[in-house]
Amino acid sequence: MDKLFRLSLGVPRDAAVETWLSKQPGELGAIARTWHGRIRACGLDVLELMHDGCPTACIHDVPFAYVNVFKEHVN
């Protein structure tokens, strides 16, 4: 592998991520909010942004996790 995938626009708390999380309904939305909270708790250097329609977490500019809600499951 020659290069890491990088995302350069992450911030400590992205308002677009908050908006997205607040719009996820029901039990699957609750699961997504819980897991994104765990991702945020991984360290003070965790940044986040919306990428390809879902909240994505990075350390500096290297993504390491995302959360997405689908019709029947959460990734």
ZARO-812587 format. One record per atom (N, C-alpha, C): residue number from 1; chain; residue in three letters; x, z, y; atom name. Coordinates in Angstrom, 1 decimal. Each point is the difference from the previous one (the first is absolute). Layout:
N
> NUM, A, ala, X, Z, Y, CA
...
***
This chain:
75
> 1, A, met, 0.9, 0.0, -1.2, N
> 1, A, met, -0.9, 0.0, 1.2, CA
> 1, A, met, 0.9, 0.0, 1.2, C
> 2, A, asp, -0.2, -1.0, 0.9, N
> 2, A, asp, 0.9, -0.1, 1.2, CA
> 2, A, asp, -0.5, 0.9, 1.2, C
> 3, A, lys, -1.3, 0.1, 0.2, N
> 3, A, lys, -0.4, 0.7, 1.2, CA
> 3, A, lys, -1.3, 0.8, -0.3, C
> 4, A, leu, -0.1, 1.1, 0.7, N
> 4, A, leu, -1.2, 0.8, -0.1, CA
> 4, A, leu, -1.1, -0.6, 0.9, C
> 5, A, phe, -1.2, 0.2, -0.4, N
> 5, A, phe, -1.2, -0.4, 0.9, CA
> 5, A, phe, -0.1, 1.1, 1.1, C
> 6, A, arg, -0.1, -0.5, 1.2, N
> 6, A, arg, 0.0, 1.0, 1.2, CA
> 6, A, arg, -1.2, -0.3, 0.9, C
> 7, A, leu, -0.5, 1.1, 0.5, N
> 7, A, leu, -1.0, 0.0, 1.0, CA
> 7, A, leu, 0.4, 0.8, 1.2, C
> 8, A, ser, 0.1, -0.6, 1.2, N
> 8, A, ser, 0.6, 0.6, 1.1, CA
> 8, A, ser, -0.9, 0.7, 1.0, C
> 9, A, leu, -1.3, 0.0, -0.2, N
> 9, A, leu, -0.9, 0.5, 1.1, CA
> 9, A, leu, -0.6, 1.4, -0.4, C
> 10, A, gly, 0.6, 0.7, -0.9, N
> 10, A, gly, -0.6, 1.3, -0.4, CA
> 10, A, gly, 0.1, 1.1, 1.1, C
> 11, A, val, -0.9, 0.9, 0.0, N
> 11, A, val, -0.1, 1.1, 1.0, CA
> 11, A, val, -0.3, 1.3, -0.8, C
> 12, A, pro, 0.3, 1.2, 0.5, N
> 12, A, pro, -0.4, 1.2, -0.7, CA
> 12, A, pro, -1.4, 0.1, -0.4, C
> 13, A, arg, -1.0, -0.3, 0.9, N
> 13, A, arg, -1.4, 0.1, -0.3, CA
> 13, A, arg, -0.6, -1.2, 0.7, C
> 14, A, asp, -0.4, -1.0, -0.8, N
> 14, A, asp, -0.6, -1.3, 0.5, CA
> 14, A, asp, -1.5, 0.2, 0.2, C
> 15, A, ala, -0.5, -0.3, 1.2, N
> 15, A, ala, -1.4, 0.1, 0.2, CA
> 15, A, ala, -0.8, -0.9, -0.8, C
> 16, A, ala, 0.5, -1.2, -0.3, N
> 16, A, ala, -0.6, -1.0, -0.9, CA
> 16, A, ala, -0.2, 0.6, -1.4, C
> 17, A, val, 1.0, 0.7, -0.5, N
> 17, A, val, -0.1, 0.6, -1.3, CA
> 17, A, val, -1.1, 1.1, 0.0, C
> 18, A, glu, 0.0, 0.8, 1.0, N
> 18, A, glu, -1.1, 1.0, 0.1, CA
> 18, A, glu, -1.4, -0.6, 0.0, C
> 19, A, thr, -0.1, -1.1, 0.8, N
> 19, A, thr, -1.3, -0.7, 0.0, CA
> 19, A, thr, -0.4, -0.6, -1.3, C
> 20, A, trp, 1.0, -0.6, -0.7, N
> 20, A, trp, -0.3, -0.5, -1.3, CA
> 20, A, trp, -0.4, 1.1, -1.0, C
> 21, A, leu, 0.7, 1.1, 0.0, N
> 21, A, leu, -0.3, 1.1, -0.9, CA
> 21, A, leu, -1.4, 0.5, 0.2, C
> 22, A, ser, -0.4, 0.1, 1.3, N
> 22, A, ser, -1.3, 0.6, 0.4, CA
> 22, A, ser, -1.1, -0.9, -0.4, C
> 23, A, lys, 0.2, -1.3, -0.2, N
> 23, A, lys, -1.0, -0.9, -0.4, CA
> 23, A, lys, -0.2, -0.2, -1.5, C
> 24, A, gln, 0.8, 0.7, -0.8, N
> 24, A, gln, -0.1, -0.1, -1.5, CA
> 24, A, gln, -1.0, 1.0, -0.5, C
> 25, A, pro, -1.1, -0.5, -0.5, N
> 25, A, pro, -1.1, 0.9, -0.4, CA
> 25, A, pro, 0.1, 0.7, -1.3, C
> 26, A, gly, -0.8, 1.0, -0.2, N
> 26, A, gly, -0.2, 0.7, -1.3, CA
> 26, A, gly, 1.3, 0.5, -0.7, C
> 27, A, glu, -0.2, 0.2, -1.3, N
> 27, A, glu, 1.1, 0.6, -0.8, CA
> 27, A, glu, 1.3, -0.8, 0.1, C
> 28, A, leu, -0.1, -1.3, 0.0, N
> 28, A, leu, 1.2, -0.8, 0.0, CA
> 28, A, leu, 0.8, 0.1, 1.4, C
> 29, A, gly, -0.8, 0.1, 1.0, N
> 29, A, gly, 0.6, 0.3, 1.3, CA
> 29, A, gly, 0.7, 1.4, 0.1, C
> 30, A, ala, -0.7, 1.0, -0.6, N
> 30, A, ala, 0.6, 1.3, -0.1, CA
> 30, A, ala, 1.3, 0.0, -0.8, C
> 31, A, ile, 0.1, -0.8, -1.1, N
> 31, A, ile, 1.2, -0.1, -0.8, CA
> 31, A, ile, 1.1, -0.6, 0.9, C
> 32, A, ala, -0.3, -1.1, 0.7, N
> 32, A, ala, 0.9, -0.7, 0.8, CA
> 32, A, ala, 0.6, 0.9, 1.1, C
> 33, A, arg, -0.9, 0.8, 0.7, N
> 33, A, arg, 0.4, 0.9, 1.0, CA
> 33, A, arg, 1.0, 1.1, -0.6, C
> 34, A, thr, -0.4, 0.5, -1.1, N
> 34, A, thr, 0.9, 1.0, -0.7, CA
> 34, A, thr, 1.3, -0.5, -0.3, C
> 35, A, trp, 0.1, -1.2, -0.6, N
> 35, A, trp, 1.3, -0.6, -0.4, CA
> 35, A, trp, 0.8, -0.4, 1.2, C
> 36, A, his, -0.6, -0.5, 1.1, N
> 36, A, his, 0.7, -0.4, 1.2, CA
> 36, A, his, 0.6, 1.3, 0.6, C
> 37, A, gly, -0.8, 1.1, -0.1, N
> 37, A, gly, 0.5, 1.3, 0.5, CA
> 37, A, gly, 1.3, 0.4, -0.7, C
> 38, A, arg, 0.0, -0.2, -1.3, N
> 38, A, arg, 1.2, 0.4, -0.8, CA
> 38, A, arg, 1.2, -0.9, 0.3, C
> 39, A, ile, -0.3, -1.3, 0.3, N
> 39, A, ile, 1.1, -0.9, 0.4, CA
> 39, A, ile, 0.5, 0.5, 1.3, C
> 40, A, arg, -0.8, 0.3, 1.0, N
> 40, A, arg, 0.4, 0.5, 1.3, CA
> 40, A, arg, 0.9, 1.2, -0.2, C
> 41, A, ala, -0.3, 0.9, -0.9, N
> 41, A, ala, 0.7, 1.2, -0.2, CA
> 41, A, ala, 1.4, -0.1, -0.7, C
> 42, A, cys, 0.4, -1.2, -0.3, N
> 42, A, cys, 1.2, -0.3, -0.7, CA
> 42, A, cys, 1.2, 0.3, 0.9, C
> 43, A, gly, -0.2, 0.1, 1.3, N
> 43, A, gly, 1.2, 0.3, 0.9, CA
> 43, A, gly, -0.3, -0.3, 1.4, C
> 44, A, leu, 0.8, 0.5, 0.9, N
> 44, A, leu, -0.2, -0.2, 1.4, CA
> 44, A, leu, 0.4, -1.4, 0.4, C
> 45, A, asp, 0.7, -0.7, -0.8, N
> 45, A, asp, 0.4, -1.4, 0.3, CA
> 45, A, asp, -0.9, -1.0, -0.5, C
> 46, A, val, -1.2, 0.4, -0.5, N
> 46, A, val, -1.0, -1.0, -0.5, CA
> 46, A, val, -0.7, -0.7, 1.2, C
> 47, A, leu, 0.1, -1.3, 0.0, N
> 47, A, leu, -0.8, -0.8, 1.0, CA
> 47, A, leu, -1.1, -0.7, -0.7, C
> 48, A, glu, -1.0, -0.4, 0.8, N
> 48, A, glu, -1.1, -0.8, -0.7, CA
> 48, A, glu, -0.5, -1.1, 0.9, C
> 49, A, leu, -0.6, -0.9, -0.6, N
> 49, A, leu, -0.6, -1.2, 0.7, CA
> 49, A, leu, -1.0, -0.7, -0.9, C
> 50, A, met, -0.8, -0.8, 0.5, N
> 50, A, met, -0.9, -0.8, -0.8, CA
> 50, A, met, 0.8, -1.3, -0.4, C
> 51, A, his, 0.0, -0.3, -1.3, N
> 51, A, his, 0.7, -1.2, -0.4, CA
> 51, A, his, -0.9, -0.7, -1.1, C
> 52, A, asp, -0.3, -1.2, 0.2, N
> 52, A, asp, -0.9, -0.7, -1.0, CA
> 52, A, asp, -1.4, 0.7, -0.2, C
> 53, A, gly, -0.4, 0.7, 1.1, N
> 53, A, gly, -1.4, 0.6, -0.1, CA
> 53, A, gly, 0.0, 1.4, -0.5, C
> 54, A, cys, 1.1, 0.6, -0.3, N
> 54, A, cys, 0.0, 1.4, -0.5, CA
> 54, A, cys, 1.1, 0.8, 0.6, C
> 55, A, pro, -0.2, 1.3, 0.0, N
> 55, A, pro, 1.0, 0.9, 0.5, CA
> 55, A, pro, 1.3, 0.0, -0.8, C
> 56, A, thr, 1.1, -0.2, 0.6, N
> 56, A, thr, 1.3, 0.0, -0.7, CA
> 56, A, thr, 0.9, 1.0, 0.7, C
> 57, A, ala, 0.8, 0.6, -0.9, N
> 57, A, ala, 0.9, 1.0, 0.5, CA
> 57, A, ala, 1.5, -0.5, -0.2, C
> 58, A, cys, 0.8, 0.4, 1.0, N
> 58, A, cys, 1.4, -0.5, 0.0, CA
> 58, A, cys, 0.9, 1.2, 0.3, C
> 59, A, ile, 1.3, -0.1, -0.4, N
> 59, A, ile, 1.1, 0.8, 0.5, CA
> 59, A, ile, 0.8, -1.0, 0.8, C
> 60, A, his, 0.1, 0.3, 1.3, N
> 60, A, his, 0.6, -1.0, 0.9, CA
> 60, A, his, -0.8, -1.2, -0.1, C
> 61, A, asp, 0.5, -1.1, -0.5, N
> 61, A, asp, -0.8, -1.3, -0.1, CA
> 61, A, asp, -0.1, -0.4, -1.4, C
> 62, A, val, 0.2, 0.8, -1.0, N
> 62, A, val, -0.1, -0.3, -1.4, CA
> 62, A, val, -1.3, 0.6, -0.6, C
> 63, A, pro, -1.0, -0.8, -0.3, N
> 63, A, pro, -1.2, 0.6, -0.6, CA
> 63, A, pro, 0.2, 0.6, -1.4, C
> 64, A, phe, -0.7, 1.1, -0.2, N
> 64, A, phe, 0.1, 0.6, -1.3, CA
> 64, A, phe, -1.4, 0.4, -0.7, C
> 65, A, ala, -1.1, -0.1, 0.8, N
> 65, A, ala, -1.3, 0.3, -0.6, CA
> 65, A, ala, -1.1, -0.6, 0.8, C
> 66, A, tyr, -1.1, -0.2, -0.6, N
> 66, A, tyr, -1.2, -0.5, 0.7, CA
> 66, A, tyr, -1.2, 0.6, -0.7, C
> 67, A, val, -1.2, 0.0, 0.8, N
> 67, A, val, -1.3, 0.4, -0.6, CA
> 67, A, val, -0.9, -1.1, 0.3, C
> 68, A, asn, -0.9, -0.4, -1.0, N
> 68, A, asn, -1.1, -0.9, 0.3, CA
> 68, A, asn, -1.2, 0.3, -0.9, C
> 69, A, val, -1.2, -0.2, 0.6, N
> 69, A, val, -1.2, 0.3, -0.7, CA
> 69, A, val, -0.7, -1.3, -0.4, C
> 70, A, phe, -0.4, -0.1, -1.2, N
> 70, A, phe, -0.6, -1.2, -0.6, CA
> 70, A, phe, -1.5, 0.4, -0.4, C
> 71, A, lys, -0.7, -0.9, -0.5, N
> 71, A, lys, -1.4, 0.3, -0.4, CA
> 71, A, lys, -0.1, 1.1, -1.0, C
> 72, A, glu, 0.9, 0.0, -1.0, N
> 72, A, glu, -0.1, 0.9, -1.1, CA
> 72, A, glu, 1.2, 1.0, -0.1, C
> 73, A, his, 1.0, -0.2, 0.8, N
> 73, A, his, 1.2, 0.9, -0.2, CA
> 73, A, his, 0.8, 0.1, 1.3, C
> 74, A, val, 1.0, 0.9, 0.0, N
> 74, A, val, 0.9, 0.1, 1.1, CA
> 74, A, val, 1.4, -0.2, -0.6, C
> 75, A, asn, 0.8, -0.8, 0.7, N
> 75, A, asn, 1.4, -0.2, -0.3, CA
> 75, A, asn, 0.8, 0.9, 1.0, C
***
